Every structure is written in C-alpha cells, then in structure tokens.
Amino acid sequence: MAVLAQRKKGSGALAARWFHVFVLFPLLLSLAGCKADLYTKVQEREANEMLALLLSKGVDAVRVVAKDGTSTIQVEAKQLAFSINLLNDQGLPRQSFKSLGEVFRGSGLVASPVEERARYVYALSEELSRTINDIDGVLSARVHVVLPKNDLLRQDATPSSASVFIRHDSNAKLSALLPQIKMLVANSIEGLSYDKVAVVFVPVERAQYELSSAPAAASGQSGKFVSDPILAVGIGGAGAAFGVLSYVLLSARVRQLGQSFRKVANLGAGASTRAVQTDGEKLNSDSR
C-alpha cells in the first residue's frame, strides 16, 4: 500500500508539471501578447510616422490596417502611458483641419449671409493653420482671421487682421521664418496688409526619451503590420487554443497512466497477498 501511495503521489506531481508546461505557459504567452489600442482612425502616412517613432524608442508597436484604409496603432498595455507621453511630446497625432471643400459642402439648405461669412472665415483659418502646421519643427498652429463686415455704406470699415499662434520645438529656429509666415498669411487673405499680421511663437522643451526608458516589451516581434483586426485577435488566441488542446490531450494521457498504475498496484498487492498466505501456510505446517 505504501508503494501504491508513493506511485500515485509521483504520478500526480508529474501531471502537475506537465499541466504547467502545456496549459499555463501558452496561456501566459497569449496574455502577454495582448496589445492595447493607442490611436485609431489614423491616416497611413501619419501612422507610419508614429510607428517609426515608437519603434525607435524601444516600444513594441504594430500597425493594424482597417478595411477603410485607416490604421490603428497598438502597443503593449504596460507601454501605453509611455507611448502616449512620447507621441504627445512630438506633436503626434497632428491636429486635423477641414478644407474649403469640406466647410462649404452642400447641406441642402440655403445659408444666410452671416452663416456664409462665418464659414468662409473658418475655412480660411483652417487652410492657413494646415499650411503652417506643415513647417518642420511646428507642433501645432492656429490662425485667427478677422474680416470687415460687408457694408458698402460704412466709410470707416475695420481693416482685416490676423493672429497666428505657433507652438514649436525649441530646437527649431522658427523666428527666422517670421517674415515669410507673415507674408504667407497676408497674401492669402484679401485686403490684409503685412503689418496687420501678428505672430506668436511658443517654444516647447521636449523630454529626452532613451531606448532604456521604455518599459520592456513582453514580445520581441516589433513593427509588424497586421492587415486585419481578426488576424490580430487570432494570433492572440492561438496560444489559448493550444493550451486547451494540450489540456485535453494531457488529461487523457494522465487517466491512462493512472489506470496503468492502478493495474500494476493491484497486481503487486495480489502477489503480496499470495506470498503472505504461502508463508502463513508454511509456518502452520512447520508448527505442526
């Protein structure tokens, strides 16, 4: 009986070890490979720029392409906060602006002169903001335009003016471009003179992000592109499916081993019983 108990104990420990290897380890791998969405609905060019920046700083990031052509940037969950701070410090993703065509897209209703004027001023501001935002070193830009009212009877009409706000990297010397920026804005708005354009530069000190400052990634497969979200989910669940299958197969194998051990134990117990009976008979015969 002691031998049988020892064998059962050994088989239980063996089964526990194989359970950790074939079931828990794949499940841990699948959980470690799960990524969190950093930004969604990002255009391809900007998504590639964001991905390149994250990878250069040691972040395990991937770009998932949706059916509509936009991209989703995904990173490891424990690298999410670091990635957000890194992209924000670099001015990514950039502010989106509406074009003239988008602002004046027909709505099916007749707009009033006041509404048309407001939409026109807004469209001018959006177009100029987008142009200035494309300058190297600019993190964000806004242009505010003031146009005089269309009143032919007024002789002292307020002249047009514009204010430009530029938030830029401190390493970019944009002050040297002040004349060009003012000329760009003045020539883009009818009736606006060069002297009526005010530009405000706000330099921003960027934090120094090193490769070692990023939290260690759980997976070494960085920078891969996934063409469909379903494929990304399938990759993550493959480890779990493998673990379940291994558990089923291992359970059947453990049951077979248990049955074999019980058979051997029963045979051993029977042999021991017969041996005891034989020894008892010999003792009885000798005593007689």
Buried (B, 14 or more C-beta within 10 A) or exposed (E): EEEBEEBBEEBEEEBEEBBEEBBEBBBBBBEBBBBEEBBEEBBEEBBBBBBEBBBEBBBBBBBBBBEEEBBBBBBBBBBBEBBEEBBEBBBBBBEEBBEBEEBBEEEEEEEEEEEEBEBBBBBBBBBBBBBBBEBEBBBBBBBBBBBEEEEEEEEEBEEBBBBBBBBBBEEBEBEEBBEEBBEBBBEBBEEBEEEBBEBEBEBBEBEEBEEEEBBEBBBEEBEEEBEEBEEBEEBBEBBBEBBEEBBEEBEEEBEEBBEEBBEEBEEBEEEEEEEEEEEEEEEEEEEE
